[in-house]
Amino acid sequence: MRFHEAANALFALRRFGTRPGTDATADLLAHLGDPQEDLPCVQVAGTNGKGSTAGMLASVLREAGLSVGLYTSPHLDDVRERVQVDGRPLRKHALVSFVEQTEQYITGQAVDGVAPTFFETLTALALREFDRQDVDVAVLEVGIGGRHDATSVVDPIASAVTSVGLEHTDVLGEDIETIARDTASVGPTDRPLVTATAGDALAAVRDAAGDLCTVGSGDVGAGGPDVAVAYGGREGIEGTATIEGEVGDRTIGLETRLALLGAHQARNAGVATALACQVGTTLETRVESGDIRRGLRTVNWPGRFEVLGRDPLVVLDGAHNPEGCVSAAETLAEFDTERLHVVVGVLTEKDHPGIAAALPAADRVTVCEPDSGRAESTPVLARAFEQETDAQVSTSPDVAGAVADALARANPGDGVLVTGSLSTVAEARTHWTRTVVTEQTDSREAARSLIEEGHATDADIEVTAGSAVHRVVRLRLRPRQAERIGSELRAVGGDVAVSGVTADENRRVTLTGTLAQFDALCDRLQGQVDGLDPLAKDLRAAVDTGEGGGGPHRGGPPVEQRDSGDGYSERDAGQFPRRRRVRRETRRRRTGGGDGGCRCRHRRYRWRVHPTRGRPGAGPRGEGPGAAGYRGAGGS
């Protein structure tokens, strides 16, 4: 089975709708040998902030020397992003082997009407991979609610509820208290549930979970939170915060920089800090203040108030409900902008008037439709913004065109905010992150190898390989873009092979032809919508020079990189120049008991191996050749 066939088998499970309960997940895991049984897990639940908090926690624990699995949703570019081990996405062959192992079982369950859903299956995939990779701890972002979520098949060693809002009311309940009680069911059995909720939500969480470790503003104790967080505002494109309080027998007191901006992210950092202390206690691993600072400052979480331009200010934020939009507005207020241009695309089931009212006051709003079957139509969304705001409202059929229009209208000193859904943000990011890779081939075999790297179908490979013995261009495009550019290239005599993955995510596209055919293609793309006009400029620059790279306006990291299938690419070598390597000294299992033991495995670490010298670093943590210049996941 090839990668695109395995990925399509997973995406095909989207036809099964969401349902409450963990039975289907538990049954699938039993088929896999119950890999979650001895796996220490942390659940992070909440309406908003759970993904960011999970990412922060994973980053902090990795700084403390632990091997960490991270399971989050949704993905921005590639389904493998959802399952990471030590900051690296799931290996392609791991996804293929999982599908091969479960395909017949899932088919049989479908015949009986009890097939696992897409999310349930990916949850099982993540737990299986974390067990196979022998991680020290797995951090799981809860999907919806808590009680009936697929991730609740685990018995967590620590858990958190970041916030509670009115979302997914058809599944969780129609009031804050009911949703809070459902979400609080993720609480562990033998330690306090960490929460940053307040008011009625906090009261309901306390009623459901009992013992809590609260995170919030104000003074510690005497009716205040157990962990107090004070947001100090931003310095450049980093936030600042003070975190102090007590978690169990651990006293916390630190000032830190935050990679993620906003007062809400400071609260999330407080939750992550409390969870890290609990995990450290359970696994008998000391999480130092320095580990917390480095982890919070180096976490990489794209699409969450992500600043991609400074003059004009360009921000991408995946806020998709009124509460998230309020947080985005508060954070944007920390920047001085003259005029604000908002690009927004929202999914059908969301609160459109509430989102429109909660976003910051804009001079101009461009509504658009992300390339998703769940996208709300532009007339409906435009009407909501016309009713709820005083902005000048226009429409665009696609995200790329809306972003290009907003950037063209923005002057130095203005601001551009792209928001409404992570689908919208994912498409918008390609304006800055797209890389065009060009190569020349001198044989059919070499051409075939390049095309196979793009997960093309066998039919596309056979058709395209012959014409590829000239010039090959590889890039990633949205499905609509891939279809349009393929049609235009074939019209001028070239050919195209598109990734066989059929889901609505970025697809690998391999274009083949002569220099004259690429010149003709660029001419045909100029002035077209759907982001094809700026793509034409990038293509022309890359083909003319024979070198890959985005246009001069690009500001982000490359997206397209060679990937051997093991999750490690050329990009990793640049992101992790001094990755700490740890070696296990012992591995043992402990059984629970009255002395505070736990049913989990853990490791003690003695040294770190320098990635280039292959020998232990000299000195304790924070010293020696293995530590100098280390920045962690996504840092630089």
N, C-alpha and C positions, 0 to 999 in steps of 0.2 A: 504494500500500500504506500502511495506517495503522500507527501505532506498535504497537498491541496485536497486530496480525497479524504484524508482524515479530518482536516479542518471543516470541510463541507458536511461531513457526517455529524460533527458537533453542532454546527449552525443549523442543521436541519431539525434539531430538537427544539428550536424556537417555536415550532408549530404546536407544541404542547404548552398550554397556558399556565400561568402561575397558580399554584395551589398551596394551601396551608399544610403543615405537617412535615415531619422529618423521616417518615417511614421509607419513602422511595430512596432517599439518600442513604439511610442505614442499610437497606437491602443491597444497594449497589456496593457499598463499602464491605459488606459481608462477603459478597462475591469476590472482592479484591483481597480478602483476608483480614479485614478490619485494620487497616494501617494506622488509624487514628487512636487505637487503644493505648499505646504507650507514648504518644506524641504530646509533649507539653504545648498547650494552645492558649492563646489570648484572643478573646472576642471583643471587637470594638463596634458598638451599635450607636444609633442616633439618626435623627433626621438630617442634620447637617454636620459636617466636620469629621465624620468617622473615617473617611479615606485619608484626609490630611493627618489625623491623629495616628492612624495605623502606620502611615509612612514615617512620621516622626519617631514613633516607638521603635520601628524596625531599624532606623538609622542610629538611634541611641544604643540599642542592644548590640548592634554590630560594632560600634565604637568600643563597647565593653568587652569585645573579644568573642562574642557568641556567633554561631552560625544561625542565620535567621531566614525562615521562609515567610513570604508575604503574599497574601491573597487579597486582591482588591477588584473592584468593578466600578464602572465599565472600563474598557480599554479605549485609548485614543487612536492607535495606529495598527496594532497587531494583537490578536487574541492572546498571544503568549505573554504579553505584558501583565496579564492578570495573575500569573503564577511566577514569582521570582524567588530565587535562592541567592542570598548575599548580593542582592542588587542586580542579578542577571536574569533575563527572562527565561522561561521554560525552553528547554532544548527541543528542536523540531522532532528529533527521533523519539523523545519521550512522549510527545503528543501522539505520534503515530503508533507507538507501542501500546499506549493506553487505549486508543480506539480499537486496535486489533484485539486487545484482551477483552473489551467490553461490548463489542458490536453485536455479537450473537445474543448475549444476555439482554441487551437493551431491546433488540428486535423481539425477543420472546416476551418481554414485559409489555411492549407496545401491543402485541397480539392480545394480551390479557387486559389491556386498557389501563395499565399502571406504569407506563414508561417514565423514567426520570426526565425532568425538564432540563433545559440548557444550563441553567444556573446550578441545579442539583448535580448534574454530571460534572460541571467544571469544579464544583466544590470537592467532589470525590477525586477528580484528577489532581487537584492541589494537594490534598491530604496524602494521596498515594505518592506524589513526587517528593513531598517533604519527608516522608518516611524513608523513601529510597535514598534521598540525599543525606539522611541521618542528621537533620538539623537539630540544633539545641532547643529551639522554640519556634512555633509557627504563629504568626500574627494574622488573624482573620477579620476582614471587614465584613460585617453582617450585611446581608442584602436588604431585606425589608423587616422592620420590627425586631423581634427577638425570639419569642416563644416558638413560632412555627417556621423559623428560617432554617434553611438547609445547614448552615454552619453550626446550629445548635445541636447537631449530632455529637459534638465533642463535649467533654467534661473539662471546662477551662480552669487553668490555674490562676487566671486574673481576667477581669472584664471591665468594660466601661460603657457608659451611656453619655455621649457628648452633649446632645440637645434633643428636644422633643418639639415637633411642630405638626401642623395639620397637613399631612401628606399620606397618600395611600389609604385614605379613610375608608374606601370600599373593602379593604382587607383588614385593617388594624382597628377600626372604630372611628366614630365621628367626633370625639372630643379629646382634649389633651390628656385628661386623666386616664382614659381607657388605653390610649396609645402608649402612654408612659408605663403603665403596668405591664403591657405586653412586652415592651422593649426591655424593661428591667429584669425580665426572666432570664437574661443571659448571665446574671450574677453568679459568681462561683459559690461553692458550698462552704468553703472554709476560710474565706477572707472577705473584706469589705468590697462592695461594688464601687468603683470610681465613677463619679458623675459631676458634670458641670451644669446640670439643669438647675432651674430656679423656680420659685413660686409654686403654682399648683402642680406643675410637672414634677418638681422635687418632692413634694408631699406624696404624690402617687408612687414615685420611684421608691421612696423610703418605706411606704406601706407594703410594697410588693417584695422588696429585696431585704429589708431589715437593716443590717449593718452597712453603713456607707462611708466612703472617703470622699468628701465634697471638695470641689474646686471652684473658686470664684474670686470676687474682689472683696476688699475689706480686711479687717484684722483677723488673724488666726485665733480660734477659740472664742469662748464667751458668746456663742450664737453665730460666730463667723465661720468661714470655711476651714476645713482641715489643711488645705493647701491654698494659699492666697497668691493671686497673680496680679501684677500691676503692669499694664502696658505703657511703655515709655515713648511710643510714637516711632516714627521711622528715621533712620539715618541712611541716606542714599536709597538703595532699594532693599535694605534690610530693616526688620523691625527690632525693637529692643524690649526686654521684659525683665521683671524681677519675680522670681518664684521662691516662696518660702513656706514652711509648714512642717507637718509631721505625717509620715506614712508608716504605720506600725511603730517599730522602734527606731526608725530612721528619721533624722532631722535634716531638712532641706533648707538651704539658703544660698541662692546664687543669682547673679545678674548675667544675662545672656543676650546674644544676637539671634535673630530668627530669620531663616531663609524665606519664610512665608510671612507676608505682610498682613497687618490688621489686628485689632483688639481680639477678634474672634479666634485668630490663630494663636494669640498669646494664651487664651484659655485652653485651646487644644494642646498647646505645649505643656501647660500645667497638668492636663490629664495624662499625656504621654509620660511626663516625668514621674507621676505617681505610679503609673503602671510599670514603668521600668524598675522602680524601687521594689515593687511587689514581686516582679519576676526575678530580680536579683536575689531577693531573700529566699524564694522558693528553690531556685537553682544553685543557691550558695555561691553566687558570683557577685562580687562587689561592683556596683555601678557607681563610678566616681562622678563628682561634679564636672570634671573635665570631659568625661564621656558624654554627659548630658549636653554640655555646651556645644561640643563639636557635632553631636548628632543633630541638634536642633538647627545648627547653622549650615549644615551641609546637605540636609535632606533635599531631594530633587522631586518636585511634585508638579508637573506641567499642567497648565490650564486652570490653576487656582491663583487668581490675581497675579498672573504671569506678565511681567513687564518686558515687552519686546521692542520698545522704541522710547526715546526720551524727548525728542523735539521734532514733531509733536509726540506727546506721551501716548503710547499704545499699550493697552492692557487687555489681556484675555482672561476671562473669568467664567467658569462653568456654572455659575449660580442658576438654579432652575426652579426656585420657589421664592415666595416673597421674603422669607427670613434670610435666605442666602443673598438675595438682591439688596436687602438692607445692609448686610455686612459689606457687600461690594461697594455700596454708596458711601458708607462710613470710611472705608479705607481709601477710596478715591478722593475724599475730601481732604486727605493729608497732602495731596498734590495741588499746586496752583496751576489751574488751567483757565484759559480765556473762554473758549467755546468748546462745547462737548458734543461729539458725534457718537451716536450709539448704533451699533449693528446688532440686531437681535433675531434669533431664530429659536422657536420654542416647540416642544412636542405637544401633541394634541391633548393629552390628559392633564396638563398642567393648568394652574390658575393664571390665565392670561391677564385679566384686569389687575389682580394682585401683584403680579410681576411688573406690569407697566407702572403702577402707582409706587412701588417700592424702589425702583431704579432711580439713580440721581437725575435731577432736572437736566434735560438735554436741549440743545438748540435744534438738533436734527436727529431723527431716528430713521434708520433704514431697516425695514423688516425683510426677512429672507426665509427661504426654505432649505434647511440642511438636506443632504442627500440620504434621507431616511424615510422608510415607509410610515413612520409615526409622526412625521413633521406636520405641524399645523400650517394651513394655507396662508399665504400672505394677506388676502383680503380680510380674513378673520382676525389675524394678529394686528393688522393695520387699524382696524376698527377699535380694538381694545386700546391701542396707544392714542388714537384720536380722542377717545372718550376720557381717558385718565390723565393725559398730559397736555401741555401747551406747545409741544415740540412740532416742528414741521416734519411730517411723516411721509416717507416715500417707500416704494417696494422694489425688490430685486428678486429675480427668479432663482438666484443661487447665492451661496455664501461668498464665493470668490469675487463675484461682481460687486456685492455690497461692500466688501472690505476694500476693494480697489477704489470704489466711488468715495468712501469715507476718507481714505488716505489722500485722494486727490483734492478733496475739499478742505482738508485740515491744513491750517497754517502753523508755522512755528509758534509754540505757546498754547496750542489747542490740545485737546485730549480725544482719543478714540478708544471706546470701550466695546469689546465684542463679547456678547454674553447670551444667556437664555437657555443653553444646554451644552453638555460636553460634546454632543455631535456637531454643533455649530463651531465650537472652539477647535475641535479636531480638524475640521476643514479649513478654518481660518489660519491655523498654524502653518499649513503648507506654504503660505505666502512667504514665510521667513525661513522655513526649514528645508524646503525642497532642494535637492541636489540632483543635477543631471550628470550621469556618468557615461562617458563616451569611450569606446574601444574599437580598435580595428582588428579584424580577423583575417587569416590567410588560408583557412581550411574549413571544410564543413564540420569536422569534428570539434574544432575550437569554438565555432559558432554555436553548435548544438549544446556544448557545455555551458556557455554563457546563458543561453535561453532556458536551460533546465534550472539554473539558479533562480530564475524568476517564477518557479512553480507553474510553468505553463503546462497545458494539457498535451498529451502525446500527439494529437492531431495538429495543434499549433506548432509544435516543435518540428514535425515533419515538413509542414508547409513553409515555415519561416527559415529553417536552417540554411537552405540553399541560397536564398537572397541575402543572408547575413554575412556572406564572405566578402564584405565590403566594409561597412561601418555599422557599429551597434551602439545604440543609446539606451541606457537603462534608467528608470525613474519610477516613482510611486505616484499614483493618481487616484482621485475619487472615481467611482464606477462610471458616472456620467462623463467625466473628462476622458477616461480610458476609451469609452465607446466612440466619442467624437473624434479624438485624435487618431484612432485606428481607422475610422472611415476616411478621414482626410488623407492619411498617408497612403492607404491603398489606392485612392483616387489618382495619386501621382506616380504609382508604380512600385511603391515600397511595401513593406509588410510589417505586421505587428503580432506579438504573442503576449497575451494577457494572462496573469495568474489565474489558475483554475479555481481559486477560492472565490466563491460567489456571494459572500456576505457583503453588507453595505459598509465596508471599511476600505482603507487605502489598498490599492492593488499594485503589485509589481508589474510593470509594463516594459517590454523589450521591443524597441523600434529598430528595424533593419532597412538598409537601403544605401544608395550612393549619395555623395555630397550634393549632387544636383537635386536629387529627390528630397533631401532634407531642406535644402533652400526653398524648394517649391512648397513644402509643407509649412514652413515658417511664414511664407507669404499668405497662405490660405488661412492660417490661424490668427493673423493680425486683425485686431478689431473685433474678434469674436467674444462672446460672453462666456460665463462659466469658468472664468479664470484662464482662458486659453490665450488671451493676448499677452499677459506677462510671461506665460509659459513659452510663447513663441520667442520672446527676447532671450530667455534663458537657453533655449534650444539653439538659437542662432549663435550665441556667444560660445557655447560648449562645442558645437560642431565646427565652427570656424577655427577655434584654437586647438581642437582635439583634446581638450582638457575638461574634466568634469567640474561642476560648480554652479552655484546659483548666480543670479545677476548681482550687480553691485549694490542693490538695495537690500540684499538678504542680510539678516542679522543673527540667525540662529544656527544651531549645529546641523550637520548633515543628517538626512534621514536614511538615504540609501547607502548601505555599506555591504561589503562582502561578508557573508555569514556562512560559516562552515556547517551550520546546523546544530552546533553544540551550545548555542547561546552566547558565544564569544566572538566578537567581530573586531575589525580594525578600530572602530569607534571606542571600544572598551579600553584599548591600549592608551588612548589619549585621556579618557575620563579617569582612569584609575592608575596614575603613574607610580604610586607607591602603595598599592594595596597590601594591607597587613595580612600575612599568612599565619594561621595558628595551627598548632599540632596538638592532638589529643594526648594527654598523659594517662588518663583512665576513663573508663566508661562503665557505669554501674547503674543498676536499677534499685529504686527504693520503693518500699510499700508504705501506704499511709498508716498513720497511727496517732495516738493521743499526744505524741511528742512533737506534732507539727510536721511530720514527714509527708511526702507527697508521692503519688503514683506516677512518677516521671523519671526520665533519665537526664543526666546532666554531665558536664565535662569540666575538668579543671585544665587551665591552660598555663603552660610553663614559658613558652617563648613564641616569638613571631619570626618567621623566616623572611629575610629580605628578598623581594621578588626578582631582583637581578643578580644577587650574589648567591642566593640559595643557601644561606647559613643563618643561624639565629642572630637576631639583633642584640647588640650589647647594651645591657642596662635594663632597668625596670620599665614599665609602661610609660610612654611619653618621652623616652630617651632612645638613643641608639639609631642606627641607620634605617631601621624599619619604620621609624616614626617620623623622621624629618619630612616636612612638607605634605604629610598625609592630610587629605581633605574629606575622604569618605564618599558615599554614594552621590554621584552627580556633582560633586564639588570640584572646584578648580582654583 
